[in-house]
Amino acid sequence: MKRVYNFNAGPAALPKQVLQRAQEELLDFQDAGMSVMELSHRSKEYEKVHQKAATLLKELLHIPVDYDILFMQGGASLQFSAIPLNFLSKGKTANYSLSGSWSEKALKEAEKIGSTHVASTAKNTDYTTIPSQLELSEEAAYLHLTSNNTIFGTQWREFPSLPSYIPLIADMSSDILSRAINVKDFSLIYAGAQKNLGPSGVTVVIIKKELLKNCPDNIPTMLNYQTHAKNKSLYNTPPTFSIYMLSLVLEWVSEQGGVEAIEKINLEKANLLYDTIDQSGGFYIGHAEKVARSHMNVTFNLSSEELTSVFLNQAKEEGFVGLAGHRMVGGCRASIYNAVPLESCQALAEFMKRFQTNYR
Ligand code: PMP
């Protein structure tokens, strides 16, 4: 069986052990005589899976008791609408920090719902940096930011500290569980699963219970956070297989020594690739400014489009998949989420050096 070096941006690599475990259990899940996909979402067996995913996430991220964990659908993109629908009330203004296209998309949805304000932006640097100089509006409903910018390859290192009455909301789709965070600093964290958490189909929402009081009754039931909190994310049929896979990924993270241990390996992986770029004498050019570099998405260019194309073709021939940059930015991008092993990054660094020797 051939397994490639998978650098896809999402859906992305999953731990091999997780895939093997899912394969072993696929036809007969824990003596149920059926697959986990065939279980009723109201069954005792499924309930355990659902509960296990929530408990493990709580442990791994040290989520305090005054937070709820929700499993929703519609991807991170549906959260772009759910957030203003629930928290942008009349007379208030939703504040956004713009650090890339995903935060722009989040803002665009909020604009359809109420008053908005750009509190900080890095657009003027072509999103090679993280925004600084926050200027909040009057009557701020919340501040929304994107912790890791999947497309541009930048990442917040330190988050803004706000007055306690202004909720901080973060889209952590592409770096949740990759580094230690202080959940208490946020009122709401959300993430589509398909990068660090599992397959696509489930969106994890970590929400401060206090915030649930503000959800209005007159919004669609399925977009109301209260619906999901009151019903333990079982108001309707949840994406049971994705949540099962999430529980296996979380178990795997625990076995690796938790988020703190994973963070160290992630740093080693990122440093390996950034060092290769920095020591190439300009052959490879990193997109992000050094201080803003993402430890999850390493974006870089070669000197011309032709050379980039040769690089990508040769990489593909040698089993490196998913290295083309996003169509908006071009160039190359190596997404090195939790499940991408150090060995894949070592192999890529070696390939980059070899390619440079041949094409300098
Ligand atoms: N936010 C970020 C930071 C992302 O990287 C992505 C997807 N690449 C999204 C939001 C959108 O996620 P989804 O496809 O789950 O809606």
Residues whose N, C-alpha, C, O or C-beta is under 5 A from the ligand:
A	BS01	PMP	G10 G74 G75 A76 S77 W102 N148 T150 D171 S173 S174 G192
